[in-house]
Amino acid sequence: MALFAEFYVPTEAFALHETLETEADAVVEIERVAATEELITPYFRVSGVDLGAFESAAADDPSVQGLTRIDRFQETTLYRADLIQDVDAIVYAYTSADATILEASAQHERWELRMRFPDGDALSQFSTYCEDQEIPFELTRLYDRANPQSRTKFGVTAKQHEALLTAWKRGYFSSPEVTLEDVASEMDITPQALSNRLRRGYESLIEHTIAVTPPDEGD
């Protein structure tokens, strides 16, 4: 049975440590990961930073190679790069355990990861490897799809749910006096990170509600 794990790791244990240390305001969100036997290539969005400075820092970062700008959006820029499979890093551990990265985001000092493991043995292998290599990680949530209580409703992740609910409780959607900065401050994240979570939360809600259940013609 597949298991899903959410945890934090320091940036030096995964990727772009030197880049995020230099460009502390950068927010990185992995969209998907393409993996072969030889290469691991994440596609990720970057926001909150000067792109020239980010690309210059990434060019000197030993954890990635072949950084390529794919597309530019209003607030974010899409990149792809190849990850270096350092034996002392999470990226090597997760490939050895045949796991899959479902979601990942980072800013400055840490990555937040959500991964799928094929079974409990794979998760145990991953955990043992990290301990043996002294790779620090903080597990925050572990669940399986067989448990209805563990499912995220309407496709919204835990972080997106927190962002949407906090913004709603603060009156962000109903009062012009409540700003994005106010909500971000309460959550202890940057306004750009909050904006990205809200945007992706909106997309998930629309995809799993409005898009699949259109209103009656008489409404």
Solvent accessible surface area in square Angstrom, and as a share of the most:
residue,aa,sasa,rsa
1,M,149,0.66
2,A,35,0.27
3,L,33,0.16
4,F,8,0.03
5,A,0,0.00
6,E,26,0.12
7,F,4,0.02
8,Y,56,0.21
9,V,2,0.01
10,P,32,0.20
11,T,1,0.00
12,E,106,0.48
13,A,5,0.04
14,F,8,0.03
15,A,3,0.03
16,L,4,0.02
17,H,55,0.24
18,E,79,0.35
19,T,0,0.00
20,L,0,0.00
21,E,103,0.46
22,T,95,0.55
23,E,33,0.15
24,A,42,0.33
25,D,100,0.52
26,A,0,0.00
27,V,6,0.04
28,V,0,0.00
29,E,12,0.06
30,I,6,0.03
31,E,59,0.27
32,R,141,0.51
33,V,35,0.20
34,A,40,0.31
35,A,67,0.52
36,T,97,0.57
37,E,176,0.79
38,E,148,0.66
39,L,78,0.39
40,I,1,0.00
41,T,19,0.11
42,P,2,0.01
43,Y,40,0.15
44,F,4,0.02
45,R,41,0.15
46,V,1,0.00
47,S,4,0.03
48,G,39,0.38
49,V,32,0.18
50,D,99,0.51
51,L,22,0.11
52,G,45,0.43
53,A,35,0.27
54,F,0,0.00
55,E,49,0.22
56,S,69,0.44
57,A,18,0.14
58,A,3,0.02
59,A,83,0.64
60,D,113,0.58
61,D,5,0.02
62,P,93,0.59
63,S,26,0.17
64,V,10,0.06
65,Q,90,0.40
66,G,57,0.54
67,L,44,0.22
68,T,52,0.30
69,R,113,0.41
70,I,69,0.35
71,D,69,0.36
72,R,144,0.53
73,F,80,0.33
74,Q,175,0.78
75,E,93,0.42
76,T,6,0.03
77,T,1,0.01
78,L,28,0.14
79,Y,1,0.00
80,R,91,0.33
81,A,1,0.01
82,D,28,0.15
83,L,12,0.06
84,I,66,0.33
85,Q,64,0.29
86,D,73,0.38
87,V,76,0.44
88,D,79,0.41
89,A,8,0.06
90,I,0,0.00
91,V,1,0.00
92,Y,76,0.29
93,A,1,0.01
94,Y,7,0.03
95,T,48,0.28
96,S,52,0.34
97,A,3,0.02
98,D,107,0.56
99,A,12,0.09
100,T,55,0.32
101,I,10,0.05
102,L,53,0.26
103,E,19,0.09
104,A,1,0.01
105,S,15,0.10
106,A,6,0.05
107,Q,48,0.21
108,H,67,0.30
109,E,119,0.54
110,R,108,0.39
111,W,2,0.01
112,E,31,0.14
113,L,5,0.03
114,R,42,0.15
115,M,0,0.00
116,R,91,0.33
117,F,0,0.00
118,P,60,0.38
119,D,54,0.28
120,G,37,0.36
121,D,117,0.60
122,A,9,0.07
123,L,29,0.15
124,S,64,0.41
125,Q,90,0.40
126,F,2,0.01
127,S,30,0.19
128,T,69,0.40
129,Y,43,0.16
130,C,0,0.00
131,E,122,0.55
132,D,103,0.53
133,Q,66,0.29
134,E,150,0.67
135,I,9,0.05
136,P,77,0.49
137,F,61,0.26
138,E,102,0.46
139,L,85,0.42
140,T,70,0.40
141,R,73,0.27
142,L,83,0.41
143,Y,19,0.07
144,D,30,0.16
145,R,99,0.36
146,A,65,0.50
147,N,66,0.34
148,P,96,0.61
149,Q,160,0.71
150,S,7,0.04
151,R,136,0.50
152,T,44,0.26
153,K,157,0.67
154,F,106,0.44
155,G,30,0.29
156,V,10,0.06
157,T,17,0.10
158,A,42,0.32
159,K,39,0.16
160,Q,12,0.05
161,H,104,0.47
162,E,85,0.38
163,A,0,0.00
164,L,25,0.13
165,L,68,0.34
166,T,20,0.11
167,A,0,0.00
168,W,166,0.58
169,K,140,0.60
170,R,92,0.33
171,G,16,0.15
172,Y,64,0.24
173,F,96,0.40
174,S,98,0.63
175,S,35,0.22
176,P,131,0.82
177,E,149,0.67
178,V,25,0.14
179,T,58,0.33
180,L,38,0.19
181,E,101,0.45
182,D,51,0.26
183,V,0,0.00
184,A,1,0.01
185,S,86,0.55
186,E,100,0.45
187,M,28,0.13
188,D,129,0.67
189,I,41,0.21
190,T,40,0.23
191,P,49,0.31
192,Q,42,0.19
193,A,9,0.07
194,L,0,0.00
195,S,25,0.16
196,N,2,0.01
197,R,28,0.10
198,L,6,0.03
199,R,71,0.26
200,R,46,0.17
201,G,0,0.00
202,Y,86,0.33
203,E,97,0.43
204,S,17,0.11
205,L,58,0.29
206,I,91,0.46
207,E,103,0.46
208,H,81,0.36
209,T,44,0.26
210,I,114,0.58
211,A,69,0.53
212,V,100,0.57
213,T,98,0.57
214,P,94,0.59
215,P,100,0.63
216,D,106,0.55
217,E,183,0.82
218,G,79,0.76
219,D,137,0.71
